[in-house]
């Protein structure tokens, strides 16, 4: 008989900064699995919200997930 396991949440953290990644993992894991990807993304000019949404959409397209 197999023991059921709880669904585990996974986030893709897009950064090339090892210190940022370590901080996020220290906060979220083990409750949330943190997968990291290093991507060079174009950064548009605009408001904080516009820049954030654009980078999220670009990263999601490259990683194959949703924003």
Protein Blocks (a to p, Z undefined) as FASTA:
>chain_A
ZZddddddddddddfbfklmmmmmmmmpmkbccdddddddddddddfklmmmmmmmmmmm
mnopaZZ
